[in-house]
Amino acid sequence: MKLELTKEWFEKNIPHENPEVGAGLPARCVEQKCGMDEMGTHREDDFVESYAFGALVQFLRRDRRLTVDQLASAVEVGMPELISIERDPRYIPKPSTVFQISRYFGLPDRPLMKLANVTTTHNDRLRDAAVRFAASSSRGMELAGEERAALAEFVQFLASQEDD
């Protein structure tokens, strides 16, 4: 059996897709070169949130004493994608990956989508909280007391952003 989907089918069905939880990059990223300026280079201020997202995932993983492989299996994503999330602030994860991570750690998915730069909607409060959290992360092996406190504060802030 061969499934043939036409261009017309995609054009008819894509507008019905939820832009915050879809497959692949948001349409704006394809059309507007997500996170890039007119010269095609990445804008520095877009990395604060995605750096904080990577640090958050790494801190939560370390806090639960999981290896990258264990977390990748638990959230059902590829290990290379999880490594990219934790280490590359320019990496924009798939919305489904962010959703799986949010569910696994019990965090609201919308703020995490914003934090991972998967959506077009951002707010200054989230950016400020991301800057504070990113500044406190050292990415060592064991979470220090300060890191654990910063993680708890940031998780609490994200949980309060559910309806934002």
C-alpha positions as CSV (number, residue, x, y, z in Angstrom):
1,M,0.0,0.0,0.0
2,K,1.4,3.4,-1.0
3,L,0.1,6.5,0.7
4,E,0.1,9.5,-1.6
5,L,-0.6,12.9,0.0
6,T,-0.9,15.8,-2.4
7,K,0.3,19.4,-1.9
8,E,-3.4,20.4,-1.8
9,W,-4.1,18.0,1.0
10,F,-1.2,19.5,3.1
11,E,-2.3,23.1,2.3
12,K,-5.9,22.2,3.4
13,N,-4.9,20.5,6.6
14,I,-1.9,22.4,7.9
15,P,-3.9,25.5,9.0
16,H,-5.8,23.3,11.5
17,E,-2.6,22.3,13.2
18,N,-2.0,23.7,16.7
19,P,1.1,26.0,16.2
20,E,2.4,25.3,19.7
21,V,2.3,21.6,19.5
22,G,3.0,20.4,15.9
23,A,5.5,18.4,14.0
24,G,8.8,20.1,13.2
25,L,9.6,23.7,13.4
26,P,6.9,26.3,13.6
27,A,6.0,27.7,10.2
28,R,7.4,31.1,11.1
29,C,10.8,29.5,11.5
30,V,10.8,28.2,7.9
31,E,9.6,31.5,6.5
32,Q,11.4,33.9,8.8
33,K,14.6,32.0,9.5
34,C,13.9,31.6,13.2
35,G,16.4,33.3,15.5
36,M,18.3,34.9,12.6
37,D,18.8,38.5,11.6
38,E,18.8,40.0,8.1
39,M,22.3,38.7,7.5
40,G,21.3,35.1,8.3
41,T,23.2,35.0,11.6
42,H,21.7,34.1,14.9
43,R,20.6,36.9,17.3
44,E,22.3,36.7,20.7
45,D,19.2,37.6,22.7
46,D,17.3,34.6,21.4
47,F,19.8,32.3,23.1
48,V,19.1,33.3,26.7
49,E,15.9,31.4,26.8
50,S,17.1,28.3,24.9
51,Y,20.3,28.2,27.0
52,A,18.0,28.3,30.1
53,F,15.9,25.5,28.6
54,G,19.0,23.3,28.1
55,A,20.3,24.1,31.6
56,L,16.8,23.3,33.0
57,V,16.7,19.9,31.3
58,Q,20.2,19.1,32.5
59,F,19.6,20.2,36.1
60,L,16.3,18.2,36.3
61,R,18.1,15.2,34.9
62,R,21.0,15.5,37.2
63,D,18.7,16.2,40.2
64,R,17.0,12.8,39.5
65,R,20.4,11.2,39.0
66,L,19.7,10.1,35.4
67,T,22.1,9.7,32.6
68,V,21.4,11.3,29.2
69,D,20.6,7.8,27.9
70,Q,18.2,7.1,30.8
71,L,16.3,10.4,30.3
72,A,16.2,9.9,26.5
73,S,14.6,6.5,27.0
74,A,12.2,7.8,29.6
75,V,10.9,10.6,27.4
76,E,11.2,8.6,24.2
77,V,13.5,10.9,22.3
78,G,16.8,10.3,20.6
79,M,19.9,10.7,22.7
80,P,21.5,13.1,20.1
81,E,18.5,15.4,20.4
82,L,18.7,15.4,24.2
83,I,22.4,16.2,24.0
84,S,21.8,19.0,21.6
85,I,19.1,20.5,23.9
86,E,21.5,20.4,26.9
87,R,24.6,21.7,25.1
88,D,23.6,23.8,22.1
89,P,21.6,27.0,22.8
90,R,21.2,27.4,19.0
91,Y,19.4,24.1,18.8
92,I,15.6,24.3,18.4
93,P,14.0,21.1,19.6
94,K,10.9,19.5,18.1
95,P,7.7,20.6,19.8
96,S,6.9,16.9,20.5
97,T,10.2,16.6,22.3
98,V,9.5,19.6,24.5
99,F,6.1,18.2,25.2
100,Q,7.5,14.8,26.3
101,I,10.0,16.5,28.5
102,S,7.4,18.7,30.1
103,R,5.2,15.7,30.8
104,Y,8.0,13.6,32.3
105,F,9.1,16.4,34.7
106,G,5.5,17.5,35.5
107,L,6.0,21.0,34.1
108,P,3.5,23.0,32.1
109,D,4.2,22.6,28.4
110,R,3.4,26.2,27.1
111,P,6.1,28.0,29.1
112,L,8.6,25.3,28.2
113,M,7.7,25.7,24.5
114,K,8.4,29.4,24.9
115,L,11.6,28.8,26.7
116,A,12.8,26.4,24.0
117,N,12.0,29.0,21.3
118,V,9.5,26.7,19.7
119,T,6.7,29.3,19.8
120,T,6.6,32.8,18.6
121,T,5.0,34.1,21.8
122,H,7.5,35.3,24.5
123,N,7.2,37.6,27.5
124,D,9.6,39.7,29.5
125,R,8.9,37.9,32.8
126,L,9.9,34.6,31.3
127,R,13.0,36.1,29.7
128,D,14.0,37.7,33.1
129,A,13.5,34.4,35.0
130,A,15.5,32.6,32.3
131,V,18.4,35.0,32.6
132,R,18.5,34.6,36.4
133,F,18.4,30.9,36.1
134,A,21.0,30.7,33.3
135,A,23.3,32.9,35.3
136,S,23.2,30.5,38.2
137,S,24.0,27.4,36.2
138,S,27.5,26.1,36.3
139,R,26.8,22.7,34.6
140,G,28.9,20.7,37.1
141,M,28.2,17.1,37.9
142,E,26.4,17.3,41.3
143,L,23.9,20.1,41.9
144,A,25.3,22.5,44.4
145,G,23.0,24.1,47.0
146,E,22.7,27.3,45.0
147,E,21.9,25.4,41.8
148,R,19.3,23.4,43.6
149,A,17.7,26.6,44.9
150,A,17.8,28.2,41.5
151,L,16.2,25.1,40.0
152,A,13.4,25.1,42.5
153,E,12.7,28.8,42.1
154,F,12.7,28.5,38.2
155,V,10.4,25.4,38.3
156,Q,8.0,27.2,40.6
157,F,8.0,30.2,38.2
158,L,7.4,28.0,35.2
159,A,4.5,26.3,37.0
160,S,2.9,29.7,37.7
161,Q,3.1,30.5,33.9
162,E,0.6,27.8,32.9
163,D,-2.1,30.3,31.9
164,D,0.2,33.0,30.5
